[in-house]
């Protein structure tokens, strides 16, 4: 079996008030990107936005073939 990991999506969740969250995303995150680098980029973006940061998530995509 061959596993191919494709570029992922960085999702940054913010508190939008009234118990709701707002999600901002950035696509094209390379699978080899270091966790600390991903966190630093997401934190930098969050610091430019006035809403409160709730969570940072990385969505990855893997392809499996025989």
N, C-alpha and C positions, 0 to 999 in steps of 0.2 A: 504494500500500500504506500502511496505517495501522498504526503500532506504538503499543501502549498498555502502559506499564510499570505493574505492580501492586505493592502493598506486598510487601516482601521479608521474609526471615527471617534474623536474626542468630544464628549458631551459635558457641558458645565451647567449645573442646575443652580438656580437662584430663587430666593424667597421673593415672590411677587406680591405678598400681602394677602390678607383674607384667607389664609390656609392654602393658597395655591403656589405652585412653583412654575418657573419659566425656564426653558431649556434653550441653550445656545450650543451650536455644534461647529466643529471644524473637521473636515474630511481630509483624507490623504496622509494619515499618520503612519509612518513606516513601521513595520513589525519589529525592526531592530532598534527602535527608539528606546532609550533608557527611561525607566520609570521616573527617575528624578527630573529628567529633562521634560517629560510630559507634564509632571506636576508643576514645574517652574513656569512653563508656558501657560498652563491653565490658570495658575495663580496670578500671573502678570495680566492676563486678559481680565480676570475677575476684579483686579484692582482698578481697572479703567471704567468699571460699571458700578453705578451707585447702589444696585440691589445687593443684598446679603448672600454670600456664597453658601450653598447648602451641600453640594457634592460634586465630585469630579469622577467621570466614568470614561473608560476606554472600551469601545465596542470593536472587537476584532472579528475577522472573517477568515475561516479556513476552508480549503477545498480538499476533499478526500477522493483519491482515485486508485483503482487497482493496478 
